[in-house]
Amino acid sequence: QVQLVESGGGLVQAGGSLRLSCVGSGLTFSTHHMGWLRQAPGKEREFIAAISWSTGTTWYADSVKGRFTISRDNAKNTVYLRMNSLNPADTAVYYCSADQRLSLLRTGSGDYWGQGTQVTVSS
Protein backbone atom coordinates (compact mmCIF):
# COMPACT_ATOMS: atom_id res chain seq x y z
CA GLN A 1 0.00 0.00 0.00
CA VAL A 2 1.42 3.31 -1.09
CA GLN A 3 1.46 6.09 1.47
CA LEU A 4 2.60 9.67 1.15
CA VAL A 5 2.68 11.59 4.42
CA GLU A 6 3.17 15.34 4.44
CA SER A 7 4.32 17.40 7.39
CA GLY A 8 5.66 20.84 8.15
CA GLY A 9 2.61 22.99 7.57
CA GLY A 10 1.43 25.60 10.02
CA LEU A 11 0.74 29.25 10.63
CA VAL A 12 3.35 31.77 9.54
CA GLN A 13 3.44 35.53 9.12
CA ALA A 14 3.76 37.12 5.72
CA GLY A 15 7.38 37.17 4.63
CA GLY A 16 8.18 34.05 6.62
CA SER A 17 9.32 30.61 5.56
CA LEU A 18 8.29 27.01 5.96
CA ARG A 19 9.67 23.68 4.81
CA LEU A 20 7.25 20.93 3.94
CA SER A 21 8.27 17.28 3.88
CA CYS A 22 6.63 14.28 2.30
CA VAL A 23 7.73 10.76 3.12
CA GLY A 24 6.76 7.95 0.77
CA SER A 25 6.37 4.27 1.49
CA GLY A 26 5.11 1.28 -0.44
CA LEU A 27 6.50 2.53 -3.74
CA THR A 28 9.87 2.62 -5.43
CA PHE A 29 10.41 6.23 -4.52
CA SER A 30 13.53 6.67 -6.63
CA THR A 31 11.68 5.89 -9.86
CA HIS A 32 8.76 8.25 -9.31
CA HIS A 33 8.54 11.89 -10.21
CA MET A 34 7.41 13.84 -7.18
CA GLY A 35 5.36 16.99 -7.02
CA TRP A 36 3.60 19.46 -4.80
CA LEU A 37 0.18 20.91 -5.46
CA ARG A 38 -2.06 23.10 -3.36
CA GLN A 39 -5.72 23.90 -3.00
CA ALA A 40 -7.06 27.08 -1.49
CA PRO A 41 -10.66 27.33 -0.26
CA GLY A 42 -13.04 27.71 -3.17
CA LYS A 43 -10.30 27.22 -5.74
CA GLU A 44 -9.15 24.38 -7.93
CA ARG A 45 -6.09 22.36 -7.09
CA GLU A 46 -2.99 24.11 -8.45
CA PHE A 47 0.32 22.62 -9.54
CA ILE A 48 3.23 24.15 -7.62
CA ALA A 49 6.41 22.23 -8.29
CA ALA A 50 7.76 18.92 -9.51
CA ILE A 51 11.10 17.14 -9.52
CA SER A 52 12.25 14.39 -11.84
CA TRP A 53 13.23 11.03 -10.39
CA SER A 54 16.15 10.59 -12.75
CA THR A 55 17.86 13.91 -13.41
CA GLY A 56 16.56 16.03 -10.55
CA THR A 57 15.20 18.53 -13.04
CA THR A 58 12.64 20.83 -11.43
CA TRP A 59 9.58 22.70 -12.64
CA TYR A 60 7.66 25.48 -10.91
CA ALA A 61 4.45 27.37 -11.33
CA ASP A 62 5.01 31.02 -12.15
CA SER A 63 3.27 31.99 -8.92
CA VAL A 64 6.02 30.43 -6.79
CA LYS A 65 9.08 30.60 -9.03
CA GLY A 66 11.99 32.18 -7.20
CA ARG A 67 10.36 31.71 -3.80
CA PHE A 68 9.81 27.96 -3.51
CA THR A 69 12.38 25.19 -3.94
CA ILE A 70 11.59 21.52 -4.39
CA SER A 71 14.19 18.89 -3.58
CA ARG A 72 14.33 15.19 -2.87
CA ASP A 73 16.38 12.71 -0.90
CA ASN A 74 15.86 9.27 -2.39
CA ALA A 75 17.78 7.62 0.43
CA LYS A 76 15.12 8.93 2.82
CA ASN A 77 12.16 8.51 0.45
CA THR A 78 11.44 12.16 1.06
CA VAL A 79 10.58 15.18 -1.05
CA TYR A 80 10.78 18.69 0.36
CA LEU A 81 9.28 22.04 -0.48
CA ARG A 82 11.11 25.02 0.90
CA MET A 83 8.84 28.08 0.84
CA ASN A 84 10.25 31.55 1.32
CA SER A 85 8.68 35.01 1.19
CA LEU A 86 5.27 33.59 1.95
CA ASN A 87 2.24 35.78 1.46
CA PRO A 88 -1.46 35.32 2.28
CA ALA A 89 -2.15 34.12 -1.29
CA ASP A 90 -0.06 31.04 -0.47
CA THR A 91 -2.60 29.93 2.13
CA ALA A 92 -3.84 26.50 1.09
CA VAL A 93 -3.71 22.80 1.80
CA TYR A 94 -0.51 21.48 0.27
CA TYR A 95 -0.39 17.98 -1.16
CA CYS A 96 2.46 15.88 -2.40
CA SER A 97 1.94 13.53 -5.28
CA ALA A 98 3.88 10.79 -7.02
CA ASP A 99 3.70 9.36 -10.50
CA GLN A 100 6.02 7.79 -13.01
CA ARG A 101 4.51 10.02 -15.69
CA LEU A 102 5.51 13.63 -15.27
CA SER A 103 2.71 14.95 -17.46
CA LEU A 104 0.07 13.48 -15.17
CA LEU A 105 1.82 14.77 -12.09
CA ARG A 106 1.91 18.32 -13.41
CA THR A 107 -1.77 18.26 -14.31
CA GLY A 108 -2.82 17.05 -10.90
CA SER A 109 -3.61 13.54 -12.06
CA GLY A 110 -0.82 11.68 -10.34
CA ASP A 111 -1.34 8.14 -9.15
CA TYR A 112 -0.58 8.73 -5.50
CA TRP A 113 -1.47 11.51 -3.09
CA GLY A 114 -0.85 12.44 0.49
CA GLN A 115 -3.52 13.66 2.88
CA GLY A 116 -2.34 17.25 2.73
CA THR A 117 -0.90 19.73 5.20
CA GLN A 118 -2.39 23.14 5.92
CA VAL A 119 -0.33 26.24 5.37
CA THR A 120 -1.78 29.52 6.62
CA VAL A 121 -0.04 32.83 6.02
CA SER A 122 -1.23 35.77 8.06
CA SER A 123 -0.88 39.35 6.88
FIFI-107844 format. One record per atom (N, C-alpha, C): x, y, z; atom name; residue in one letter; residue number from 0. Coordinates in pm, whole numbers, m for minus. Last residue first. Layout:
<node east="X" north="Y" up="Z" at="CA" aa="A" i="NUM"/>
...
END
This chain:
<node east="m141" north="3806" up="739" at="N" aa="S" i="122"/>
<node east="m88" north="3935" up="688" at="CA" aa="S" i="122"/>
<node east="m44" north="4024" up="803" at="C" aa="S" i="122"/>
<node east="m50" north="3462" up="755" at="N" aa="S" i="121"/>
<node east="m123" north="3577" up="806" at="CA" aa="S" i="121"/>
<node east="m57" north="3706" up="758" at="C" aa="S" i="121"/>
<node east="m93" north="3167" up="596" at="N" aa="V" i="120"/>
<node east="m4" north="3283" up="602" at="CA" aa="V" i="120"/>
<node east="m86" north="3403" up="644" at="C" aa="V" i="120"/>
<node east="m104" north="2828" up="646" at="N" aa="T" i="119"/>
<node east="m178" north="2952" up="662" at="CA" aa="T" i="119"/>
<node east="m80" north="3066" up="681" at="C" aa="T" i="119"/>
<node east="m123" north="2509" up="523" at="N" aa="V" i="118"/>
<node east="m33" north="2624" up="537" at="CA" aa="V" i="118"/>
<node east="m119" north="2750" up="541" at="C" aa="V" i="118"/>
<node east="m188" north="2177" up="603" at="N" aa="Q" i="117"/>
<node east="m239" north="2314" up="592" at="CA" aa="Q" i="117"/>
<node east="m128" north="2415" up="612" at="C" aa="Q" i="117"/>
<node east="m129" north="1899" up="400" at="N" aa="T" i="116"/>
<node east="m90" north="1973" up="520" at="CA" aa="T" i="116"/>
<node east="m128" north="2119" up="500" at="C" aa="T" i="116"/>
<node east="m240" north="1580" up="273" at="N" aa="G" i="115"/>
<node east="m234" north="1725" up="273" at="CA" aa="G" i="115"/>
<node east="m190" north="1783" up="406" at="C" aa="G" i="115"/>
<node east="m227" north="1315" up="229" at="N" aa="Q" i="114"/>
<node east="m352" north="1366" up="288" at="CA" aa="Q" i="114"/>
<node east="m354" north="1518" up="295" at="C" aa="Q" i="114"/>
<node east="m83" north="1239" up="m96" at="N" aa="G" i="113"/>
<node east="m85" north="1244" up="49" at="CA" aa="G" i="113"/>
<node east="m215" north="1304" up="98" at="C" aa="G" i="113"/>
<node east="m131" north="1021" up="m376" at="N" aa="W" i="112"/>
<node east="m147" north="1151" up="m309" at="CA" aa="W" i="112"/>
<node east="m132" north="1134" up="m159" at="C" aa="W" i="112"/>
<node east="m59" north="880" up="m696" at="N" aa="Y" i="111"/>
<node east="m58" north="873" up="m550" at="CA" aa="Y" i="111"/>
<node east="m58" north="1012" up="m488" at="C" aa="Y" i="111"/>
<node east="m78" north="937" up="m970" at="N" aa="D" i="110"/>
<node east="m134" north="814" up="m915" at="CA" aa="D" i="110"/>
<node east="m154" north="820" up="m765" at="C" aa="D" i="110"/>
<node east="m176" north="1269" up="m1076" at="N" aa="G" i="109"/>
<node east="m82" north="1168" up="m1034" at="CA" aa="G" i="109"/>
<node east="m150" north="1049" up="m969" at="C" aa="G" i="109"/>
<node east="m300" north="1486" up="m1186" at="N" aa="S" i="108"/>
<node east="m361" north="1354" up="m1206" at="CA" aa="S" i="108"/>
<node east="m267" north="1241" up="m1167" at="C" aa="S" i="108"/>
<node east="m204" north="1741" up="m1207" at="N" aa="G" i="107"/>
<node east="m282" north="1705" up="m1090" at="CA" aa="G" i="107"/>
<node east="m350" north="1570" up="m1100" at="C" aa="G" i="107"/>
<node east="m36" north="1789" up="m1410" at="N" aa="T" i="106"/>
<node east="m177" north="1826" up="m1431" at="CA" aa="T" i="106"/>
<node east="m265" north="1784" up="m1316" at="C" aa="T" i="106"/>
<node east="200" north="1687" up="m1326" at="N" aa="R" i="105"/>
<node east="191" north="1832" up="m1341" at="CA" aa="R" i="105"/>
<node east="49" north="1879" up="m1367" at="C" aa="R" i="105"/>
<node east="150" north="1411" up="m1335" at="N" aa="L" i="104"/>
<node east="182" north="1477" up="m1209" at="CA" aa="L" i="104"/>
<node east="157" north="1627" up="m1219" at="C" aa="L" i="104"/>
<node east="123" north="1364" up="m1605" at="N" aa="L" i="103"/>
<node east="7" north="1348" up="m1517" at="CA" aa="L" i="103"/>
<node east="31" north="1417" up="m1384" at="C" aa="L" i="103"/>
<node east="383" north="1416" up="m1693" at="N" aa="S" i="102"/>
<node east="271" north="1495" up="m1746" at="CA" aa="S" i="102"/>
<node east="149" north="1484" up="m1656" at="C" aa="S" i="102"/>
<node east="540" north="1224" up="m1569" at="N" aa="L" i="101"/>
<node east="551" north="1363" up="m1527" at="CA" aa="L" i="101"/>
<node east="432" north="1445" up="m1574" at="C" aa="L" i="101"/>
<node east="474" north="921" up="m1450" at="N" aa="R" i="100"/>
<node east="451" north="1002" up="m1569" at="CA" aa="R" i="100"/>
<node east="444" north="1149" up="m1528" at="C" aa="R" i="100"/>
<node east="491" north="805" up="m1211" at="N" aa="Q" i="99"/>
<node east="602" north="779" up="m1301" at="CA" aa="Q" i="99"/>
<node east="588" north="856" up="m1432" at="C" aa="Q" i="99"/>
<node east="411" north="1006" up="m929" at="N" aa="D" i="98"/>
<node east="370" north="936" up="m1050" at="CA" aa="D" i="98"/>
<node east="494" north="911" up="m1134" at="C" aa="D" i="98"/>
<node east="285" north="1159" up="m636" at="N" aa="A" i="97"/>
<node east="388" north="1079" up="m702" at="CA" aa="A" i="97"/>
<node east="330" north="1013" up="m826" at="C" aa="A" i="97"/>
<node east="245" north="1451" up="m435" at="N" aa="S" i="96"/>
<node east="194" north="1353" up="m528" at="CA" aa="S" i="96"/>
<node east="310" north="1282" up="m596" at="C" aa="S" i="96"/>
<node east="144" north="1644" up="m154" at="N" aa="C" i="95"/>
<node east="246" north="1588" up="m240" at="CA" aa="C" i="95"/>
<node east="185" north="1475" up="m322" at="C" aa="C" i="95"/>
<node east="m42" north="1942" up="m96" at="N" aa="Y" i="94"/>
<node east="m39" north="1798" up="m116" at="CA" aa="Y" i="94"/>
<node east="87" north="1757" up="m190" at="C" aa="Y" i="94"/>
<node east="m156" north="2190" up="118" at="N" aa="Y" i="93"/>
<node east="m51" north="2148" up="27" at="CA" aa="Y" i="93"/>
<node east="m44" north="1995" up="25" at="C" aa="Y" i="93"/>
<node east="m415" north="2413" up="141" at="N" aa="V" i="92"/>
<node east="m371" north="2280" up="180" at="CA" aa="V" i="92"/>
<node east="m272" north="2234" up="73" at="C" aa="V" i="92"/>
<node east="m320" north="2762" up="179" at="N" aa="A" i="91"/>
<node east="m384" north="2650" up="109" at="CA" aa="A" i="91"/>
<node east="m350" north="2521" up="182" at="C" aa="A" i="91"/>
<node east="m180" north="3071" up="120" at="N" aa="T" i="90"/>
<node east="m260" north="2993" up="213" at="CA" aa="T" i="90"/>
<node east="m339" north="2886" up="138" at="C" aa="T" i="90"/>
<node east="m61" north="3240" up="m53" at="N" aa="D" i="89"/>
<node east="m6" north="3104" up="m47" at="CA" aa="D" i="89"/>
<node east="m84" north="3015" up="50" at="C" aa="D" i="89"/>
<node east="m165" north="3486" up="m12" at="N" aa="A" i="88"/>
<node east="m215" north="3412" up="m129" at="CA" aa="A" i="88"/>
<node east="m161" north="3269" up="m133" at="C" aa="A" i="88"/>
<node east="m14" north="3591" up="200" at="N" aa="P" i="87"/>
<node east="m146" north="3532" up="228" at="CA" aa="P" i="87"/>
<node east="m203" north="3453" up="110" at="C" aa="P" i="87"/>
<node east="324" north="3473" up="137" at="N" aa="N" i="86"/>
<node east="224" north="3578" up="146" at="CA" aa="N" i="86"/>
<node east="86" north="3514" up="161" at="C" aa="N" i="86"/>
<node east="668" north="3399" up="201" at="N" aa="L" i="85"/>
<node east="527" north="3359" up="195" at="CA" aa="L" i="85"/>
<node east="436" north="3480" up="205" at="C" aa="L" i="85"/>
<node east="945" north="3380" up="154" at="N" aa="S" i="84"/>
<node east="868" north="3501" up="119" at="CA" aa="S" i="84"/>
<node east="720" north="3469" up="104" at="C" aa="S" i="84"/>
<node east="977" north="3027" up="78" at="N" aa="N" i="83"/>
<node east="1025" north="3155" up="132" at="CA" aa="N" i="83"/>
<node east="933" north="3269" up="87" at="C" aa="N" i="83"/>
<node east="966" north="2693" up="123" at="N" aa="M" i="82"/>
<node east="884" north="2808" up="84" at="CA" aa="M" i="82"/>
<node east="932" north="2933" up="155" at="C" aa="M" i="82"/>
<node east="1069" north="2388" up="10" at="N" aa="R" i="81"/>
<node east="1111" north="2502" up="90" at="CA" aa="R" i="81"/>
<node east="1036" north="2624" up="37" at="C" aa="R" i="81"/>
<node east="964" north="2079" up="17" at="N" aa="L" i="80"/>
<node east="928" north="2204" up="m48" at="CA" aa="L" i="80"/>
<node east="966" north="2317" up="47" at="C" aa="L" i="80"/>
<node east="1091" north="1748" up="m45" at="N" aa="Y" i="79"/>
<node east="1078" north="1869" up="36" at="CA" aa="Y" i="79"/>
<node east="1026" north="1984" up="m51" at="C" aa="Y" i="79"/>
<node east="1054" north="1399" up="m20" at="N" aa="V" i="78"/>
<node east="1058" north="1518" up="m105" at="CA" aa="V" i="78"/>
<node east="1026" north="1638" up="m16" at="C" aa="V" i="78"/>
<node east="1204" north="1090" up="64" at="N" aa="T" i="77"/>
<node east="1144" north="1216" up="106" at="CA" aa="T" i="77"/>
<node east="1159" north="1323" up="m1" at="C" aa="T" i="77"/>
<node east="1351" north="856" up="104" at="N" aa="N" i="76"/>
<node east="1216" north="851" up="45" at="CA" aa="N" i="76"/>
<node east="1138" north="977" up="75" at="C" aa="N" i="76"/>
<node east="1609" north="878" up="173" at="N" aa="K" i="75"/>
<node east="1512" north="893" up="282" at="CA" aa="K" i="75"/>
<node east="1368" north="885" up="233" at="C" aa="K" i="75"/>
<node east="1735" north="852" up="m64" at="N" aa="A" i="74"/>
<node east="1778" north="762" up="43" at="CA" aa="A" i="74"/>
<node east="1680" north="766" up="160" at="C" aa="A" i="74"/>
<node east="1634" north="1062" up="m211" at="N" aa="N" i="73"/>
<node east="1586" north="927" up="m239" at="CA" aa="N" i="73"/>
<node east="1626" north="828" up="m131" at="C" aa="N" i="73"/>
<node east="1532" north="1356" up="m144" at="N" aa="D" i="72"/>
<node east="1638" north="1271" up="m90" at="CA" aa="D" i="72"/>
<node east="1589" north="1128" up="m106" at="C" aa="D" i="72"/>
<node east="1465" north="1655" up="m329" at="N" aa="R" i="71"/>
<node east="1433" north="1519" up="m287" at="CA" aa="R" i="71"/>
<node east="1556" north="1450" up="m234" at="C" aa="R" i="71"/>
<node east="1301" north="1975" up="m359" at="N" aa="S" i="70"/>
<node east="1419" north="1889" up="m358" at="CA" aa="S" i="70"/>
<node east="1377" north="1750" up="m310" at="C" aa="S" i="70"/>
<node east="1189" north="2292" up="m462" at="N" aa="I" i="69"/>
<node east="1159" north="2152" up="m439" at="CA" aa="I" i="69"/>
<node east="1290" north="2073" up="m446" at="C" aa="I" i="69"/>
<node east="1138" north="2611" up="m342" at="N" aa="T" i="68"/>
<node east="1238" north="2519" up="m394" at="CA" aa="T" i="68"/>
<node east="1198" north="2377" up="m359" at="C" aa="T" i="68"/>
<node east="992" north="2933" up="m399" at="N" aa="F" i="67"/>
<node east="981" north="2796" up="m351" at="CA" aa="F" i="67"/>
<node east="1089" north="2711" up="m417" at="C" aa="F" i="67"/>
<node east="1065" north="3170" up="m523" at="N" aa="R" i="66"/>
<node east="1036" north="3171" up="m380" at="CA" aa="R" i="66"/>
<node east="1036" north="3031" up="m320" at="C" aa="R" i="66"/>
<node east="1110" north="3126" up="m790" at="N" aa="G" i="65"/>
<node east="1199" north="3218" up="m720" at="CA" aa="G" i="65"/>
<node east="1177" north="3225" up="m570" at="C" aa="G" i="65"/>
<node east="772" north="3063" up="m851" at="N" aa="K" i="64"/>
<node east="908" north="3060" up="m903" at="CA" aa="K" i="64"/>
<node east="993" north="3167" up="m834" at="C" aa="K" i="64"/>
<node east="510" north="3073" up="m789" at="N" aa="V" i="63"/>
<node east="602" north="3043" up="m679" at="CA" aa="V" i="63"/>
<node east="749" north="3045" up="m723" at="C" aa="V" i="63"/>
<node east="367" north="3132" up="m1016" at="N" aa="S" i="62"/>
<node east="327" north="3199" up="m892" at="CA" aa="S" i="62"/>
<node east="425" north="3175" up="m777" at="C" aa="S" i="62"/>
<node east="454" north="2964" up="m1215" at="N" aa="D" i="61"/>
<node east="501" north="3102" up="m1215" at="CA" aa="D" i="61"/>
<node east="474" north="3172" up="m1082" at="C" aa="D" i="61"/>
<node east="548" north="2645" up="m1087" at="N" aa="A" i="60"/>
<node east="445" north="2737" up="m1133" at="CA" aa="A" i="60"/>
<node east="500" north="2879" up="m1126" at="C" aa="A" i="60"/>
<node east="842" north="2467" up="m1187" at="N" aa="Y" i="59"/>
<node east="766" north="2548" up="m1091" at="CA" aa="Y" i="59"/>
<node east="655" north="2624" up="m1161" at="C" aa="Y" i="59"/>
<node east="1053" north="2183" up="m1197" at="N" aa="W" i="58"/>
<node east="958" north="2270" up="m1264" at="CA" aa="W" i="58"/>
<node east="878" north="2343" up="m1158" at="C" aa="W" i="58"/>
<node east="1379" north="2028" up="m1217" at="N" aa="T" i="57"/>
<node east="1264" north="2083" up="m1143" at="CA" aa="T" i="57"/>
<node east="1179" north="2173" up="m1232" at="C" aa="T" i="57"/>
<node east="1573" north="1732" up="m1240" at="N" aa="T" i="56"/>
<node east="1520" north="1853" up="m1304" at="CA" aa="T" i="56"/>
<node east="1393" north="1897" up="m1230" at="C" aa="T" i="56"/>
<node east="1673" north="1496" up="m1154" at="N" aa="G" i="55"/>
<node east="1656" north="1603" up="m1055" at="CA" aa="G" i="55"/>
<node east="1611" north="1734" up="m1115" at="C" aa="G" i="55"/>
<node east="1685" north="1286" up="m1322" at="N" aa="T" i="54"/>
<node east="1786" north="1391" up="m1341" at="CA" aa="T" i="54"/>
<node east="1781" north="1498" up="m1233" at="C" aa="T" i="54"/>
<node east="1489" north="1104" up="m1217" at="N" aa="S" i="53"/>
<node east="1615" north="1059" up="m1275" at="CA" aa="S" i="53"/>
<node east="1722" north="1169" up="m1277" at="C" aa="S" i="53"/>
<node east="1257" north="1208" up="m1117" at="N" aa="W" i="52"/>
<node east="1323" north="1103" up="m1039" at="CA" aa="W" i="52"/>
<node east="1463" north="1077" up="m1089" at="C" aa="W" i="52"/>
<node east="1205" north="1565" up="m1112" at="N" aa="S" i="51"/>
<node east="1225" north="1439" up="m1184" at="CA" aa="S" i="51"/>
<node east="1293" north="1336" up="m1095" at="C" aa="S" i="51"/>
<node east="968" north="1749" up="m938" at="N" aa="I" i="50"/>
<node east="1110" north="1714" up="m952" at="CA" aa="I" i="50"/>
<node east="1119" north="1576" up="m1013" at="C" aa="I" i="50"/>
<node east="749" north="2033" up="m929" at="N" aa="A" i="49"/>
<node east="776" north="1892" up="m951" at="CA" aa="A" i="49"/>
<node east="925" north="1871" up="m967" at="C" aa="A" i="49"/>
<node east="503" north="2258" up="m796" at="N" aa="A" i="48"/>
<node east="641" north="2223" up="m829" at="CA" aa="A" i="48"/>
<node east="650" north="2072" up="m850" at="C" aa="A" i="48"/>
<node east="223" north="2323" up="m818" at="N" aa="I" i="47"/>
<node east="323" north="2415" up="m762" at="CA" aa="I" i="47"/>
<node east="463" north="2382" up="m812" at="C" aa="I" i="47"/>
<node east="m104" north="2315" up="m951" at="N" aa="F" i="46"/>
<node east="32" north="2262" up="m954" at="CA" aa="F" i="46"/>
<node east="130" north="2367" up="m903" at="C" aa="F" i="46"/>
<node east="m398" north="2341" up="m761" at="N" aa="E" i="45"/>
<node east="m299" north="2411" up="m845" at="CA" aa="E" i="45"/>
<node east="m163" north="2342" up="m836" at="C" aa="E" i="45"/>
<node east="m743" north="2277" up="m746" at="N" aa="R" i="44"/>
<node east="m609" north="2236" up="m709" at="CA" aa="R" i="44"/>
<node east="m509" north="2290" up="m811" at="C" aa="R" i="44"/>
<node east="m958" north="2568" up="m743" at="N" aa="E" i="43"/>
<node east="m915" north="2438" up="m793" at="CA" aa="E" i="43"/>
<node east="m774" north="2407" up="m744" at="C" aa="E" i="43"/>
<node east="m1109" north="2721" up="m451" at="N" aa="K" i="42"/>
<node east="m1030" north="2722" up="m574" at="CA" aa="K" i="42"/>
<node east="m995" north="2580" up="m616" at="C" aa="K" i="42"/>
<node east="m1227" north="2720" up="m204" at="N" aa="G" i="41"/>
<node east="m1304" north="2771" up="m317" at="CA" aa="G" i="41"/>
<node east="m1230" north="2775" up="m449" at="C" aa="G" i="41"/>
<node east="m920" north="2743" up="m38" at="N" aa="P" i="40"/>
<node east="m1066" north="2733" up="m26" at="CA" aa="P" i="40"/>
<node east="m1136" north="2795" up="m147" at="C" aa="P" i="40"/>
<node east="m652" north="2606" up="m238" at="N" aa="A" i="39"/>
<node east="m706" north="2708" up="m149" at="CA" aa="A" i="39"/>
<node east="m857" north="2694" up="m143" at="C" aa="A" i="39"/>
<node east="m433" north="2353" up="m276" at="N" aa="Q" i="38"/>
<node east="m572" north="2390" up="m300" at="CA" aa="Q" i="38"/>
<node east="m617" north="2486" up="m193" at="C" aa="Q" i="38"/>
<node east="m135" north="2249" up="m447" at="N" aa="R" i="37"/>
<node east="m206" north="2310" up="m336" at="CA" aa="R" i="37"/>
<node east="m348" north="2343" up="m376" at="C" aa="R" i="37"/>
<node east="132" north="2014" up="m498" at="N" aa="L" i="36"/>
<node east="18" north="2091" up="m546" at="CA" aa="L" i="36"/>
<node east="m50" north="2150" up="m424" at="C" aa="L" i="36"/>
<node east="442" north="1879" up="m580" at="N" aa="W" i="35"/>
<node east="360" north="1946" up="m480" at="CA" aa="W" i="35"/>
<node east="250" north="2024" up="m551" at="C" aa="W" i="35"/>
<node east="585" north="1562" up="m683" at="N" aa="G" i="34"/>
<node east="536" north="1699" up="m702" at="CA" aa="G" i="34"/>
<node east="460" north="1749" up="m581" at="C" aa="G" i="34"/>
<node east="813" north="1336" up="m835" at="N" aa="M" i="33"/>
<node east="741" north="1384" up="m718" at="CA" aa="M" i="33"/>
<node east="699" north="1529" up="m739" at="C" aa="M" i="33"/>
<node east="851" north="1044" up="m1028" at="N" aa="H" i="32"/>
<node east="854" north="1189" up="m1021" at="CA" aa="H" i="32"/>
<node east="771" north="1230" up="m900" at="C" aa="H" i="32"/>
<node east="998" north="745" up="m916" at="N" aa="H" i="31"/>
<node east="876" north="825" up="m931" at="CA" aa="H" i="31"/>
<node east="911" north="973" up="m932" at="C" aa="H" i="31"/>
<node east="1208" north="594" up="m846" at="N" aa="T" i="30"/>
<node east="1168" north="589" up="m986" at="CA" aa="T" i="30"/>
<node east="1036" north="662" up="m1010" at="C" aa="T" i="30"/>
<node east="1248" north="613" up="m575" at="N" aa="S" i="29"/>
<node east="1353" north="667" up="m663" at="CA" aa="S" i="29"/>
<node east="1318" north="661" up="m810" at="C" aa="S" i="29"/>
<node east="1037" north="477" up="m454" at="N" aa="F" i="28"/>
<node east="1041" north="623" up="m452" at="CA" aa="F" i="28"/>
<node east="1135" north="678" up="m558" at="C" aa="F" i="28"/>
<node east="845" north="242" up="m514" at="N" aa="T" i="27"/>
<node east="987" north="262" up="m543" at="CA" aa="T" i="27"/>
<node east="1008" north="411" up="m563" at="C" aa="T" i="27"/>
<node east="621" north="232" up="m232" at="N" aa="L" i="26"/>
<node east="650" north="253" up="m374" at="CA" aa="L" i="26"/>
<node east="801" north="265" up="m391" at="C" aa="L" i="26"/>
<node east="590" north="218" up="38" at="N" aa="G" i="25"/>
<node east="511" north="128" up="m44" at="CA" aa="G" i="25"/>
<node east="528" north="148" up="m193" at="C" aa="G" i="25"/>
<node east="614" north="568" up="117" at="N" aa="S" i="24"/>
<node east="637" north="427" up="149" at="CA" aa="S" i="24"/>
<node east="549" north="343" up="59" at="C" aa="S" i="24"/>
<node east="747" north="899" up="151" at="N" aa="G" i="23"/>
<node east="676" north="795" up="77" at="CA" aa="G" i="23"/>
<node east="713" north="656" up="124" at="C" aa="G" i="23"/>
<node east="704" north="1204" up="307" at="N" aa="V" i="22"/>
<node east="773" north="1076" up="312" at="CA" aa="V" i="22"/>
<node east="687" north="971" up="242" at="C" aa="V" i="22"/>
<node east="756" north="1534" up="268" at="N" aa="C" i="21"/>
<node east="663" north="1428" up="230" at="CA" aa="C" i="21"/>
<node east="743" north="1298" up="223" at="C" aa="C" i="21"/>
<node east="766" north="1857" up="418" at="N" aa="S" i="20"/>
<node east="827" north="1728" up="388" at="CA" aa="S" i="20"/>
<node east="718" north="1629" up="350" at="C" aa="S" i="20"/>
<node east="812" north="2210" up="392" at="N" aa="L" i="19"/>
<node east="725" north="2093" up="394" at="CA" aa="L" i="19"/>
<node east="806" north="1968" up="359" at="C" aa="L" i="19"/>
<node east="921" north="2479" up="562" at="N" aa="R" i="18"/>
<node east="967" north="2368" up="481" at="CA" aa="R" i="18"/>
<node east="872" north="2250" up="501" at="C" aa="R" i="18"/>
<node east="862" north="2833" up="545" at="N" aa="L" i="17"/>
<node east="829" north="2701" up="596" at="CA" aa="L" i="17"/>
<node east="897" north="2597" up="506" at="C" aa="L" i="17"/>
<node east="895" north="3181" up="630" at="N" aa="S" i="16"/>
<node east="932" north="3061" up="556" at="CA" aa="S" i="16"/>
<node east="881" north="2937" up="625" at="C" aa="S" i="16"/>
<node east="750" north="3516" up="595" at="N" aa="G" i="15"/>
<node east="818" north="3405" up="662" at="CA" aa="G" i="15"/>
<node east="842" north="3288" up="570" at="C" aa="G" i="15"/>
<node east="594" north="3697" up="471" at="N" aa="G" i="14"/>
<node east="738" north="3717" up="463" at="CA" aa="G" i="14"/>
<node east="818" north="3604" up="525" at="C" aa="G" i="14"/>
<node east="332" north="3673" up="706" at="N" aa="A" i="13"/>
<node east="376" north="3712" up="572" at="CA" aa="A" i="13"/>
<node east="525" north="3746" up="573" at="C" aa="A" i="13"/>
<node east="370" north="3415" up="952" at="N" aa="Q" i="12"/>
<node east="344" north="3553" up="912" at="CA" aa="Q" i="12"/>
<node east="393" north="3578" up="770" at="C" aa="Q" i="12"/>
<node east="215" north="3095" up="966" at="N" aa="V" i="11"/>
<node east="335" north="3177" up="954" at="CA" aa="V" i="11"/>
<node east="294" north="3317" up="912" at="C" aa="V" i="11"/>
<node east="107" north="2783" up="1074" at="N" aa="L" i="10"/>
<node east="74" north="2925" up="1063" at="CA" aa="L" i="10"/>
<node east="203" north="3006" up="1063" at="C" aa="L" i="10"/>
<node east="171" north="2484" up="881" at="N" aa="G" i="9"/>
<node east="143" north="2560" up="1002" at="CA" aa="G" i="9"/>
<node east="105" north="2702" up="971" at="C" aa="G" i="9"/>
<node east="349" north="2185" up="773" at="N" aa="G" i="8"/>
<node east="261" north="2299" up="757" at="CA" aa="G" i="8"/>
<node east="239" north="2370" up="889" at="C" aa="G" i="8"/>
<node east="495" north="1957" up="821" at="N" aa="G" i="7"/>
<node east="566" north="2084" up="815" at="CA" aa="G" i="7"/>
<node east="478" north="2206" up="794" at="C" aa="G" i="7"/>
<node east="419" north="1673" up="609" at="N" aa="S" i="6"/>
<node east="432" north="1740" up="739" at="CA" aa="S" i="6"/>
<node east="499" north="1874" up="717" at="C" aa="S" i="6"/>
<node east="261" north="1399" up="439" at="N" aa="E" i="5"/>
<node east="317" north="1534" up="444" at="CA" aa="E" i="5"/>
<node east="326" north="1582" up="588" at="C" aa="E" i="5"/>
<node east="305" north="1088" up="319" at="N" aa="V" i="4"/>
<node east="268" north="1159" up="442" at="CA" aa="V" i="4"/>
<node east="340" north="1292" up="446" at="C" aa="V" i="4"/>
<node east="184" north="843" up="117" at="N" aa="L" i="3"/>
<node east="260" north="967" up="115" at="CA" aa="L" i="3"/>
<node east="213" north="1049" up="234" at="C" aa="L" i="3"/>
<node east="181" north="498" up="58" at="N" aa="Q" i="2"/>
<node east="146" north="609" up="147" at="CA" aa="Q" i="2"/>
<node east="241" north="724" up="124" at="C" aa="Q" i="2"/>
<node east="63" north="209" up="m98" at="N" aa="V" i="1"/>
<node east="142" north="331" up="m109" at="CA" aa="V" i="1"/>
<node east="89" north="436" up="m11" at="C" aa="V" i="1"/>
<node east="84" north="m120" up="0" at="N" aa="Q" i="0"/>
<node east="0" north="0" up="0" at="CA" aa="Q" i="0"/>
<node east="88" north="124" up="0" at="C" aa="Q" i="0"/>
END
